[in-house]
């Protein structure tokens, strides 16, 4: 399941805070801040999608993520590769490296990352 842009933005704050009450989430937004009702609606949708849960403390709820940021974005990248690159990671890598104006240093850093992963796979 996927989050909307507004839900992703809220989820980013929750991932950063790890646990948060409504006031904490509202404070995390830059100005102009969304209405409390807007954030409450987003939280309800995210709870329904099993991305967020909460603990109750009297009349207050402390929200926390059920999905790790890395897991969410990994899944989204895999969906992107499947839908836009015919499920080919090499087509994605080719597009990414040729169409994003990466510097020589960035490409060398990517190469190092790939080399490390190749060494892990050989073991």
N, CA, C and O atoms as a printed pandas DataFrame, in Angstrom:
     atom_number atom_name residue_name chain_id  residue_number  x_coord  y_coord  z_coord
0              1         N          UNK        A               1    0.844   -1.184    0.000
1              2        CA          UNK        A               1    0.000    0.000    0.000
2              3         C          UNK        A               1    0.889    1.247    0.000
3              4         O          UNK        A               1    1.998    1.239    0.535
4              5         N          UNK        A               2    0.391    2.282   -0.594
5              6        CA          UNK        A               2    1.175    3.500   -0.774
6              7         C          UNK        A               2    0.560    4.655    0.003
7              8         O          UNK        A               2   -0.647    4.689    0.243
8              9         N          UNK        A               3    1.399    5.587    0.384
9             10        CA          UNK        A               3    0.953    6.800    1.055
10            11         C          UNK        A               3    0.825    7.932    0.043
11            12         O          UNK        A               3    1.560    7.984   -0.942
12            13         N          UNK        A               4   -0.115    8.834    0.296
13            14        CA          UNK        A               4   -0.221   10.041   -0.519
14            15         C          UNK        A               4    0.950   10.959   -0.165
15            16         O          UNK        A               4    1.672   10.706    0.800
16            17         N          UNK        A               5    1.136   12.018   -0.943
17            18        CA          UNK        A               5    2.224   12.967   -0.658
18            19         C          UNK        A               5    2.072   13.582    0.733
19            20         O          UNK        A               5    3.056   13.717    1.460
20            21         N          UNK        A               6    0.847   13.955    1.105
21            22        CA          UNK        A               6    0.597   14.548    2.424
22            23         C          UNK        A               6    0.885   13.549    3.538
23            24         O          UNK        A               6    1.444   13.903    4.576
24            25         N          UNK        A               7    0.495   12.292    3.309
25            26        CA          UNK        A               7    0.754   11.253    4.296
26            27         C          UNK        A               7    2.254   10.987    4.418
27            28         O          UNK        A               7    2.762   10.795    5.523
28            29         N          UNK        A               8    2.959   10.973    3.293
29            30        CA          UNK        A               8    4.414   10.777    3.335
30            31         C          UNK        A               8    5.094   11.893    4.115
31            32         O          UNK        A               8    6.019   11.644    4.888
32            33         N          UNK        A               9    4.639   13.113    3.911
33            34        CA          UNK        A               9    5.224   14.247    4.623
34            35         C          UNK        A               9    5.026   14.081    6.140
35            36         O          UNK        A               9    5.954   14.303    6.919
36            37         N          UNK        A              10    3.827   13.694    6.544
37            38        CA          UNK        A              10    3.553   13.465    7.951
38            39         C          UNK        A              10    4.367   12.285    8.481
39            40         O          UNK        A              10    4.879   12.319    9.600
40            41         N          UNK        A              11    4.477   11.247    7.661
41            42        CA          UNK        A              11    5.231   10.064    8.062
42            43         C          UNK        A              11    6.702   10.413    8.259
43            44         O          UNK        A              11    7.347    9.886    9.165
44            45         N          UNK        A              12    7.237   11.297    7.418
45            46        CA          UNK        A              12    8.629   11.749    7.576
46            47         C          UNK        A              12    8.829   12.347    8.974
47            48         O          UNK        A              12    9.827   12.064    9.637
48            49         N          UNK        A              13    7.883   13.170    9.413
49            50        CA          UNK        A              13    7.987   13.765   10.748
50            51         C          UNK        A              13    7.928   12.676   11.823
51            52         O          UNK        A              13    8.678   12.716   12.799
52            53         N          UNK        A              14    7.046   11.721   11.638
53            54        CA          UNK        A              14    6.891   10.654   12.623
54            55         C          UNK        A              14    8.126    9.746   12.661
55            56         O          UNK        A              14    8.546    9.321   13.737
56            57         N          UNK        A              15    8.702    9.449   11.505
57            58        CA          UNK        A              15    9.941    8.666   11.483
58            59         C          UNK        A              15   11.045    9.405   12.234
59            60         O          UNK        A              15   11.803    8.800   12.993
60            61         N          UNK        A              16   11.128   10.696   12.020
61            62        CA          UNK        A              16   12.166   11.497   12.666
62            63         C          UNK        A              16   11.952   11.559   14.184
63            64         O          UNK        A              16   12.904   11.441   14.954
64            65         N          UNK        A              17   10.712   11.741   14.600
65            66        CA          UNK        A              17   10.408   11.870   16.025
66            67         C          UNK        A              17   10.328   10.517   16.735
67            68         O          UNK        A              17   10.528   10.441   17.947
68            69         N          UNK        A              18   10.042    9.470   15.998
69            70        CA          UNK        A              18    9.872    8.098   16.478
70            71         C          UNK        A              18    8.561    7.878   17.226
71            72         O          UNK        A              18    7.863    6.899   16.963
72            73         N          UNK        A              19    8.218    8.757   18.141
73            74        CA          UNK        A              19    6.924    8.752   18.839
74            75         C          UNK        A              19    6.518   10.201   18.993
75            76         O          UNK        A              19    7.365   11.058   19.246
76            77         N          UNK        A              20    5.225   10.490   18.843
77            78        CA          UNK        A              20    4.833   11.895   18.920
78            79         C          UNK        A              20    3.347   12.049   19.239
79            80         O          UNK        A              20    2.506   11.277   18.779
80            81         N          UNK        A              21    3.059   13.059   20.030
81            82        CA          UNK        A              21    1.689   13.478   20.260
82            83         C          UNK        A              21    1.310   14.455   19.156
83            84         O          UNK        A              21    2.179   14.934   18.427
84            85         N          UNK        A              22    0.042   14.749   19.028
85            86        CA          UNK        A              22   -0.446   15.655   17.977
86            87         C          UNK        A              22    0.325   16.981   18.000
87            88         O          UNK        A              22    0.735   17.472   16.949
88            89         N          UNK        A              23    0.523   17.560   19.185
89            90        CA          UNK        A              23    1.219   18.857   19.269
90            91         C          UNK        A              23    2.644   18.763   18.732
91            92         O          UNK        A              23    3.144   19.700   18.110
92            93         N          UNK        A              24    3.294   17.619   18.978
93            94        CA          UNK        A              24    4.664   17.422   18.473
94            95         C          UNK        A              24    4.687   17.376   16.956
95            96         O          UNK        A              24    5.571   17.944   16.315
96            97         N          UNK        A              25    3.697   16.686   16.389
97            98        CA          UNK        A              25    3.617   16.584   14.930
98            99         C          UNK        A              25    3.352   17.945   14.307
99           100         O          UNK        A              25    3.966   18.304   13.302
100          101         N          UNK        A              26    2.435   18.704   14.907
101          102        CA          UNK        A              26    2.133   20.038   14.377
102          103         C          UNK        A              26    3.360   20.946   14.453
103          104         O          UNK        A              26    3.610   21.728   13.536
104          105         N          UNK        A              27    4.122   20.847   15.536
105          106        CA          UNK        A              27    5.328   21.667   15.689
106          107         C          UNK        A              27    6.401   21.303   14.662
107          108         O          UNK        A              27    7.230   22.141   14.307
108          109         N          UNK        A              28    6.386   20.059   14.186
109          110        CA          UNK        A              28    7.398   19.606   13.232
110          111         C          UNK        A              28    7.212   20.211   11.843
111          112         O          UNK        A              28    8.157   20.272   11.056
112          113         N          UNK        A              29    6.005   20.654   11.548
113          114        CA          UNK        A              29    5.721   21.243   10.230
114          115         C          UNK        A              29    6.257   22.667   10.154
115          116         O          UNK        A              29    6.221   23.405   11.138
116          117         N          UNK        A              30    6.754   23.046    8.979
117          118        CA          UNK        A              30    7.121   24.454    8.781
118          119         C          UNK        A              30    5.841   25.291    8.612
119          120         O          UNK        A              30    4.757   24.750    8.397
120          121         N          UNK        A              31    5.989   26.593    8.711
121          122        CA          UNK        A              31    4.842   27.475    8.487
122          123         C          UNK        A              31    4.576   27.579    7.001
123          124         O          UNK        A              31    5.538   27.575    6.232
124          125         N          UNK        A              32    3.366   27.669    6.553
125          126        CA          UNK        A              32    2.126   27.616    7.335
126          127         C          UNK        A              32    1.814   26.179    7.752
127          128         O          UNK        A              32    1.855   25.257    6.937
128          129         N          UNK        A              33    1.506   26.010    9.019
129          130        CA          UNK        A              33    1.220   24.684    9.560
130          131         C          UNK        A              33   -0.175   24.234    9.151
131          132         O          UNK        A              33   -1.084   25.055    9.026
132          133         N          UNK        A              34   -0.346   22.933    8.942
133          134        CA          UNK        A              34   -1.679   22.438    8.606
134          135         C          UNK        A              34   -2.598   22.516    9.824
135          136         O          UNK        A              34   -2.134   22.617   10.960
136          137         N          UNK        A              35   -3.891   22.469    9.575
137          138        CA          UNK        A              35   -4.868   22.473   10.665
138          139         C          UNK        A              35   -4.782   21.159   11.431
139          140         O          UNK        A              35   -4.429   20.123   10.868
140          141         N          UNK        A              36   -5.104   21.210   12.700
141          142        CA          UNK        A              36   -5.111   20.004   13.529
142          143         C          UNK        A              36   -6.021   18.942   12.928
143          144         O          UNK        A              36   -5.692   17.756   12.939
144          145         N          UNK        A              37   -7.167   19.372   12.404
145          146        CA          UNK        A              37   -8.113   18.412   11.820
146          147         C          UNK        A              37   -7.524   17.729   10.590
147          148         O          UNK        A              37   -7.807   16.558   10.335
148          149         N          UNK        A              38   -6.718   18.445    9.838
149          150        CA          UNK        A              38   -6.068   17.861    8.658
150          151         C          UNK        A              38   -5.102   16.766    9.082
151          152         O          UNK        A              38   -5.109   15.672    8.517
152          153         N          UNK        A              39   -4.272   17.059   10.076
153          154        CA          UNK        A              39   -3.312   16.069   10.565
154          155         C          UNK        A              39   -4.056   14.878   11.172
155          156         O          UNK        A              39   -3.648   13.732   10.982
156          157         N          UNK        A              40   -5.137   15.139   11.897
157          158        CA          UNK        A              40   -5.925   14.052   12.486
158          159         C          UNK        A              40   -6.503   13.143   11.401
159          160         O          UNK        A              40   -6.511   11.920   11.549
160          161         N          UNK        A              41   -6.981   13.737   10.322
161          162        CA          UNK        A              41   -7.527   12.957    9.202
162          163         C          UNK        A              41   -6.430   12.111    8.560
163          164         O          UNK        A              41   -6.637   10.934    8.264
164          165         N          UNK        A              42   -5.268   12.716    8.350
165          166        CA          UNK        A              42   -4.143   11.974    7.764
166          167         C          UNK        A              42   -3.742   10.811    8.672
167          168         O          UNK        A              42   -3.492    9.704    8.195
168          169         N          UNK        A              43   -3.681   11.062    9.969
169          170        CA          UNK        A              43   -3.321   10.003   10.908
170          171         C          UNK        A              43   -4.331    8.863   10.876
171          172         O          UNK        A              43   -3.949    7.693   10.912
172          173         N          UNK        A              44   -5.612    9.198   10.808
173          174        CA          UNK        A              44   -6.636    8.156   10.756
174          175         C          UNK        A              44   -6.457    7.293    9.510
175          176         O          UNK        A              44   -6.539    6.067    9.583
176          177         N          UNK        A              45   -6.211    7.934    8.364
177          178        CA          UNK        A              45   -5.987    7.178    7.126
178          179         C          UNK        A              45   -4.755    6.286    7.237
179          180         O          UNK        A              45   -4.757    5.148    6.768
180          181         N          UNK        A              46   -3.703    6.813    7.860
181          182        CA          UNK        A              46   -2.465    6.054    7.996
182          183         C          UNK        A              46   -2.626    4.895    8.981
183          184         O          UNK        A              46   -1.999    3.849    8.815
184          185         N          UNK        A              47   -3.450    5.073    9.990
185          186        CA          UNK        A              47   -3.772    3.989   10.918
186          187         C          UNK        A              47   -4.548    2.905   10.175
187          188         O          UNK        A              47   -4.272    1.715   10.328
188          189         N          UNK        A              48   -5.530    3.334    9.364
189          190        CA          UNK        A              48   -6.326    2.380    8.579
190          191         C          UNK        A              48   -5.468    1.592    7.602
191          192         O          UNK        A              48   -5.774    0.440    7.295
192          193         N          UNK        A              49   -4.394    2.204    7.112
193          194        CA          UNK        A              49   -3.478    1.543    6.175
194          195         C          UNK        A              49   -2.397    0.741    6.901
195          196         O          UNK        A              49   -1.534    0.142    6.259
196          197         N          UNK        A              50   -2.442    0.728    8.224
197          198        CA          UNK        A              50   -1.460    0.016    9.062
198          199         C          UNK        A              50   -0.038    0.554    8.934
199          200         O          UNK        A              50    0.928   -0.207    8.993
200          201         N          UNK        A              51    0.083    1.865    8.759
201          202        CA          UNK        A              51    1.383    2.511    8.756
202          203         C          UNK        A              51    1.700    3.120   10.115
203          204         O          UNK        A              51    2.866    3.303   10.465
204          205         N          UNK        A              52    0.653    3.434   10.882
205          206        CA          UNK        A              52    0.798    4.138   12.157
206          207         C          UNK        A              52   -0.109    3.476   13.186
207          208         O          UNK        A              52   -1.180    2.966   12.856
208          209         N          UNK        A              53    0.337    3.495   14.437
209          210        CA          UNK        A              53   -0.485    3.057   15.563
210          211         C          UNK        A              53   -0.309    4.091   16.673
211          212         O          UNK        A              53    0.434    5.060   16.514
212          213         N          UNK        A              54   -0.989    3.883   17.788
213          214        CA          UNK        A              54   -0.882    4.831   18.883
214          215         C          UNK        A              54   -1.121    4.142   20.221
215          216         O          UNK        A              54   -1.733    3.076   20.304
216          217         N          UNK        A              55   -0.614    4.794   21.263
217          218        CA          UNK        A              55   -0.903    4.425   22.645
218          219         C          UNK        A              55   -1.718    5.555   23.244
219          220         O          UNK        A              55   -1.436    6.727   22.995
220          221         N          UNK        A              56   -2.714    5.217   24.022
221          222        CA          UNK        A              56   -3.541    6.247   24.647
222          223         C          UNK        A              56   -3.044    6.544   26.050
223          224         O          UNK        A              56   -2.726    5.639   26.821
224          225         N          UNK        A              57   -2.985    7.815   26.360
225          226        CA          UNK        A              57   -2.648    8.302   27.699
226          227         C          UNK        A              57   -3.742    9.284   28.091
227          228         O          UNK        A              57   -3.650   10.472   27.780
228          229         N          UNK        A              58   -4.768    8.802   28.767
229          230        CA          UNK        A              58   -5.925    9.643   29.084
230          231         C          UNK        A              58   -6.635   10.011   27.798
231          232         O          UNK        A              58   -7.083    9.138   27.055
232          233         N          UNK        A              59   -6.737   11.306   27.537
233          234        CA          UNK        A              59   -7.382   11.784   26.308
234          235         C          UNK        A              59   -6.396   12.011   25.170
235          236         O          UNK        A              59   -6.788   12.428   24.080
236          237         N          UNK        A              60   -5.127   11.740   25.417
237          238        CA          UNK        A              60   -4.094   11.991   24.406
238          239         C          UNK        A              60   -3.637   10.686   23.767
239          240         O          UNK        A              60   -3.685    9.615   24.373
240          241         N          UNK        A              61   -3.201   10.816   22.540
241          242        CA          UNK        A              61   -2.656    9.675   21.806
242          243         C          UNK        A              61   -1.217    9.966   21.416
243          244         O          UNK        A              61   -0.894   11.034   20.896
244          245         N          UNK        A              62   -0.367    8.992   21.680
245          246        CA          UNK        A              62    1.021    9.077   21.239
246          247         C          UNK        A              62    1.171    8.158   20.034
247          248         O          UNK        A              62    1.034    6.940   20.149
248          249         N          UNK        A              63    1.451    8.747   18.886
249          250        CA          UNK        A              63    1.522    8.018   17.619
250          251         C          UNK        A              63    2.935    7.514   17.381
251          252         O          UNK        A              63    3.910    8.134   17.806
252          253         N          UNK        A              64    3.035    6.378   16.695
253          254        CA          UNK        A              64    4.337    5.837   16.327
254          255         C          UNK        A              64    4.209    5.064   15.016
255          256         O          UNK        A              64    3.148    4.515   14.719
256          257         N          UNK        A              65    5.288    5.021   14.233
257          258        CA          UNK        A              65    5.244    4.323   12.941
258          259         C          UNK        A              65    5.281    2.807   13.133
259          260         O          UNK        A              65    5.971    2.296   14.016
260          261         N          UNK        A              66    4.538    2.111   12.305
261          262        CA          UNK        A              66    4.580    0.646   12.269
262          263         C          UNK        A              66    5.491    0.144   11.160
263          264         O          UNK        A              66    5.884   -1.022   11.141
264          265         N          UNK        A              67    5.823    1.041   10.234
265          266        CA          UNK        A              67    6.649    0.695    9.075
266          267         C          UNK        A              67    7.936    1.506    9.150
267          268         O          UNK        A              67    7.906    2.716    9.379
268          269         N          UNK        A              68    9.058    0.836    8.959
269          270        CA          UNK        A              68   10.343    1.533    8.942
270          271         C          UNK        A              68   10.479    2.317    7.641
271          272         O          UNK        A              68   10.012    1.889    6.586
272          273         N          UNK        A              69   11.123    3.463    7.741
273          274        CA          UNK        A              69   11.337    4.315    6.573
274          275         C          UNK        A              69   12.054    3.551    5.464
275          276         O          UNK        A              69   11.649    3.616    4.303
276          277         N          UNK        A              70   13.100    2.839    5.809
277          278        CA          UNK        A              70   13.883    2.097    4.814
278          279         C          UNK        A              70   13.013    1.050    4.113
279          280         O          UNK        A              70   13.110    0.877    2.898
280          281         N          UNK        A              71   12.172    0.356    4.868
281          282        CA          UNK        A              71   11.298   -0.662    4.283
282          283         C          UNK        A              71   10.284   -0.039    3.318
283          284         O          UNK        A              71   10.025   -0.579    2.243
284          285         N          UNK        A              72    9.714    1.106    3.715
285          286        CA          UNK        A              72    8.734    1.779    2.861
286          287         C          UNK        A              72    9.368    2.222    1.547
287          288         O          UNK        A              72    8.830    1.952    0.473
288          289         N          UNK        A              73   10.500    2.894    1.629
289          290        CA          UNK        A              73   11.119    3.409    0.415
290          291         C          UNK        A              73   11.709    2.308   -0.447
291          292         O          UNK        A              73   11.740    2.434   -1.671
292          293         N          UNK        A              74   12.173    1.245    0.161
293          294        CA          UNK        A              74   12.645    0.095   -0.611
294          295         C          UNK        A              74   11.509   -0.480   -1.448
295          296         O          UNK        A              74   11.685   -0.789   -2.626
296          297         N          UNK        A              75   10.350   -0.618   -0.830
297          298        CA          UNK        A              75    9.187   -1.140   -1.560
298          299         C          UNK        A              75    8.786   -0.182   -2.689
299          300         O          UNK        A              75    8.454   -0.623   -3.789
300          301         N          UNK        A              76    8.818    1.120   -2.417
301          302        CA          UNK        A              76    8.442    2.109   -3.431
302          303         C          UNK        A              76    9.405    2.091   -4.607
303          304         O          UNK        A              76    8.986    2.228   -5.756
304          305         N          UNK        A              77   10.693    1.924   -4.328
305          306        CA          UNK        A              77   11.691    1.840   -5.405
306          307         C          UNK        A              77   11.433    0.595   -6.246
307          308         O          UNK        A              77   11.504    0.647   -7.474
308          309         N          UNK        A              78   11.134   -0.517   -5.592
309          310        CA          UNK        A              78   10.846   -1.754   -6.329
310          311         C          UNK        A              78    9.606   -1.612   -7.205
311          312         O          UNK        A              78    9.578   -2.138   -8.318
312          313         N          UNK        A              79    8.588   -0.917   -6.729
313          314        CA          UNK        A              79    7.383   -0.659   -7.531
314          315         C          UNK        A              79    7.744    0.221   -8.725
315          316         O          UNK        A              79    7.288   -0.020   -9.843
316          317         N          UNK        A              80    8.557    1.234   -8.483
317          318        CA          UNK        A              80    9.000    2.127   -9.555
318          319         C          UNK        A              80    9.757    1.342  -10.622
319          320         O          UNK        A              80    9.509    1.519  -11.814
320          321         N          UNK        A              81   10.675    0.481  -10.202
321          322        CA          UNK        A              81   11.451   -0.318  -11.151
322          323         C          UNK        A              81   10.527   -1.240  -11.945
323          324         O          UNK        A              81   10.678   -1.391  -13.158
324          325         N          UNK        A              82    9.581   -1.847  -11.258
325          326        CA          UNK        A              82    8.652   -2.755  -11.934
326          327         C          UNK        A              82    7.780   -2.010  -12.943
327          328         O          UNK        A              82    7.612   -2.461  -14.076
328          329         N          UNK        A              83    7.227   -0.868  -12.531
329          330        CA          UNK        A              83    6.260   -0.150  -13.377
330          331         C          UNK        A              83    6.891    0.676  -14.496
331          332         O          UNK        A              83    6.302    0.807  -15.569
332          333         N          UNK        A              84    8.067    1.229  -14.262
333          334        CA          UNK        A              84    8.654    2.143  -15.249
334          335         C          UNK        A              84    9.871    1.599  -15.983
335          336         O          UNK        A              84   10.285    2.153  -17.001
336          337         N          UNK        A              85   10.441    0.519  -15.469
337          338        CA          UNK        A              85   11.669   -0.005  -16.070
338          339         C          UNK        A              85   11.558   -1.494  -16.383
339          340         O          UNK        A              85   12.559   -2.211  -16.379
340          341         N          UNK        A              86   10.335   -1.956  -16.653
341          342        CA          UNK        A              86   10.086   -3.351  -17.039
342          343         C          UNK        A              86   10.704   -4.354  -16.060
343          344         O          UNK        A              86   11.185   -5.417  -16.453
344          345         N          UNK        A              87   10.679   -3.992  -14.792
345          346        CA          UNK        A              87   11.215   -4.850  -13.730
346          347         C          UNK        A              87   12.706   -5.131  -13.924
347          348         O          UNK        A              87   13.209   -6.179  -13.519
348          349         N          UNK        A              88   13.399   -4.183  -14.546
349          350        CA          UNK        A              88   14.830   -4.350  -14.824
350          351         C          UNK        A              88   15.635   -3.345  -13.999
351          352         O          UNK        A              88   15.584   -2.139  -14.242
352          353         N          UNK        A              89   16.375   -3.861  -13.028
353          354        CA          UNK        A              89   17.216   -2.974  -12.228
354          355         C          UNK        A              89   18.344   -2.367  -13.046
355          356         O          UNK        A              89   18.786   -1.253  -12.762
356          357         N          UNK        A              90   18.814   -3.086  -14.058
357          358        CA          UNK        A              90   19.886   -2.523  -14.888
358          359         C          UNK        A              90   19.368   -1.349  -15.727
359          360         O          UNK        A              90   20.090   -0.373  -15.932
360          361         N          UNK        A              91   18.106   -1.435  -16.221
361          362        CA          UNK        A              91   17.526   -0.287  -16.939
362          363         C          UNK        A              91   17.382    0.901  -15.993
363          364         O          UNK        A              91   17.650    2.042  -16.369
364          365         N          UNK        A              92   16.954    0.621  -14.755
365          366        CA          UNK        A              92   16.830    1.685  -13.758
366          367         C          UNK        A              92   18.198    2.309  -13.470
367          368         O          UNK        A              92   18.331    3.532  -13.442
368          369         N          UNK        A              93   19.211    1.469  -13.258
369          370        CA          UNK        A              93   20.552    1.974  -12.957
370          371         C          UNK        A              93   21.101    2.800  -14.116
371          372         O          UNK        A              93   21.728    3.840  -13.911
372          373         N          UNK        A              94   20.857    2.327  -15.326
373          374        CA          UNK        A              94   21.315    3.061  -16.502
374          375         C          UNK        A              94   20.647    4.429  -16.573
375          376         O          UNK        A              94   21.314    5.441  -16.790
376          377         N          UNK        A              95   19.350    4.457  -16.392
377          378        CA          UNK        A              95   18.612    5.722  -16.403
378          379         C          UNK        A              95   19.118    6.633  -15.292
379          380         O          UNK        A              95   19.401    7.808  -15.524
380          381         N          UNK        A              96   19.229    6.085  -14.081
381          382        CA          UNK        A              96   19.644    6.866  -12.919
382          383         C          UNK        A              96   21.022    7.491  -13.122
383          384         O          UNK        A              96   21.230    8.659  -12.795
384          385         N          UNK        A              97   21.949    6.728  -13.654
385          386        CA          UNK        A              97   23.320    7.228  -13.784
386          387         C          UNK        A              97   23.507    8.161  -14.973
387          388         O          UNK        A              97   24.410    8.998  -14.958
388          389         N          UNK        A              98   22.676    8.034  -16.002
389          390        CA          UNK        A              98   22.850    8.886  -17.185
390          391         C          UNK        A              98   21.917   10.090  -17.205
391          392         O          UNK        A              98   22.200   11.071  -17.893
392          393         N          UNK        A              99   20.816   10.039  -16.470
393          394        CA          UNK        A              99   19.807   11.102  -16.572
394          395         C          UNK        A              99   19.706   11.997  -15.355
395          396         O          UNK        A              99   18.809   12.837  -15.286
396          397         N          UNK        A             100   20.597   11.841  -14.399
397          398        CA          UNK        A             100   20.474   12.635  -13.174
398          399         C          UNK        A             100   21.634   13.597  -12.949
399          400         O          UNK        A             100   21.753   14.182  -11.872
400          401         N          UNK        A             101   22.478   13.764  -13.938
401          402        CA          UNK        A             101   23.593   14.717  -13.841
402          403         C          UNK        A             101   24.488   14.473  -12.633
403          404         O          UNK        A             101   24.881   15.415  -11.945
404          405         N          UNK        A             102   24.808   13.217  -12.378
405          406        CA          UNK        A             102   25.695   12.893  -11.272
406          407         C          UNK        A             102   27.115   13.366  -11.582
407          408         O          UNK        A             102   27.568   13.307  -12.725
408          409         N          UNK        A             103   27.800   13.832  -10.555
409          410        CA          UNK        A             103   29.188   14.254  -10.731
410          411         C          UNK        A             103   30.089   13.014  -10.769
411          412         O          UNK        A             103   29.662   11.906  -10.445
412          413         N          UNK        A             104   31.315   13.227  -11.162
413          414        CA          UNK        A             104   32.280   12.128  -11.174
414          415         C          UNK        A             104   32.437   11.553   -9.764
415          416         O          UNK        A             104   32.496   10.336   -9.592
416          417         N          UNK        A             105   32.503   12.418   -8.767
417          418        CA          UNK        A             105   32.637   11.952   -7.378
418          419         C          UNK        A             105   31.435   11.113   -6.954
419          420         O          UNK        A             105   31.594   10.091   -6.286
420          421         N          UNK        A             106   30.240   11.539   -7.336
421          422        CA          UNK        A             106   29.034   10.779   -6.981
422          423         C          UNK        A             106   29.026    9.409   -7.667
423          424         O          UNK        A             106   28.664    8.401   -7.060
424          425         N          UNK        A             107   29.428    9.390   -8.931
425          426        CA          UNK        A             107   29.505    8.109   -9.644
426          427         C          UNK        A             107   30.555    7.181   -9.021
427          428         O          UNK        A             107   30.333    5.976   -8.899
428          429         N          UNK        A             108   31.694    7.751   -8.629
429          430        CA          UNK        A             108   32.729    6.951   -7.974
430          431         C          UNK        A             108   32.226    6.409   -6.628
431          432         O          UNK        A             108   32.529    5.272   -6.265
432          433         N          UNK        A             109   31.475    7.204   -5.907
433          434        CA          UNK        A             109   30.901    6.753   -4.637
434          435         C          UNK        A             109   29.903    5.621   -4.873
435          436         O          UNK        A             109   29.883    4.645   -4.123
436          437         N          UNK        A             110   29.085    5.748   -5.902
437          438        CA          UNK        A             110   28.156    4.660   -6.257
438          439         C          UNK        A             110   28.919    3.388   -6.601
439          440         O          UNK        A             110   28.533    2.291   -6.198
440          441         N          UNK        A             111   29.997    3.548   -7.345
441          442        CA          UNK        A             111   30.822    2.389   -7.717
442          443         C          UNK        A             111   31.373    1.702   -6.470
443          444         O          UNK        A             111   31.390    0.473   -6.394
444          445         N          UNK        A             112   31.822    2.488   -5.497
445          446        CA          UNK        A             112   32.323    1.911   -4.251
446          447         C          UNK        A             112   31.226    1.126   -3.531
447          448         O          UNK        A             112   31.467    0.028   -3.031
448          449         N          UNK        A             113   30.055    1.680   -3.483
449          450        CA          UNK        A             113   28.928    1.012   -2.830
450          451         C          UNK        A             113   28.624   -0.311   -3.528
451          452         O          UNK        A             113   28.405   -1.330   -2.873
452          453         N          UNK        A             114   28.613   -0.289   -4.844
453          454        CA          UNK        A             114   28.349   -1.510   -5.620
454          455         C          UNK        A             114   29.465   -2.526   -5.407
455          456         O          UNK        A             114   29.194   -3.717   -5.254
456          457         N          UNK        A             115   30.714   -2.071   -5.395
457          458        CA          UNK        A             115   31.838   -2.977   -5.172
458          459         C          UNK        A             115   31.747   -3.655   -3.805
459          460         O          UNK        A             115   32.031   -4.847   -3.686
460          461         N          UNK        A             116   31.354   -2.910   -2.783
461          462        CA          UNK        A             116   31.196   -3.489   -1.442
462          463         C          UNK        A             116   30.105   -4.554   -1.458
463          464         O          UNK        A             116   30.275   -5.628   -0.882
464          465         N          UNK        A             117   28.987   -4.258   -2.115
465          466        CA          UNK        A             117   27.893   -5.222   -2.182
466          467         C          UNK        A             117   28.293   -6.468   -2.976
467          468         O          UNK        A             117   27.902   -7.583   -2.629
468          469         N          UNK        A             118   29.068   -6.274   -4.034
469          470        CA          UNK        A             118   29.562   -7.431   -4.806
470          471         C          UNK        A             118   30.446   -8.325   -3.949
471          472         O          UNK        A             118   30.347   -9.550   -4.020
472          473         N          UNK        A             119   31.302   -7.724   -3.147
473          474        CA          UNK        A             119   32.171   -8.499   -2.259
474          475         C          UNK        A             119   31.347   -9.292   -1.237
475          476         O          UNK        A             119   31.680  -10.434   -0.922
476          477         N          UNK        A             120   30.283   -8.690   -0.726
477          478        CA          UNK        A             120   29.406   -9.395    0.220
478          479         C          UNK        A             120   28.742  -10.603   -0.438
479          480         O          UNK        A             120   28.608  -11.662    0.177
480          481         N          UNK        A             121   28.333  -10.434   -1.683
481          482        CA          UNK        A             121   27.644  -11.517   -2.414
482          483         C          UNK        A             121   28.575  -12.680   -2.719
483          484         O          UNK        A             121   28.133  -13.825   -2.814
484          485         N          UNK        A             122   29.877  -12.388   -2.875
485          486        CA          UNK        A             122   30.845  -13.440   -3.207
486          487         C          UNK        A             122   31.136  -14.332   -2.004
487          488         O          UNK        A             122   31.588  -15.466   -2.166
488          489         N          UNK        A             123   30.885  -13.840   -0.827
489          490        CA          UNK        A             123   31.194  -14.609    0.396
490          491         C          UNK        A             123   30.146  -15.628    0.721
491          492         O          UNK        A             123   30.269  -16.344    1.715
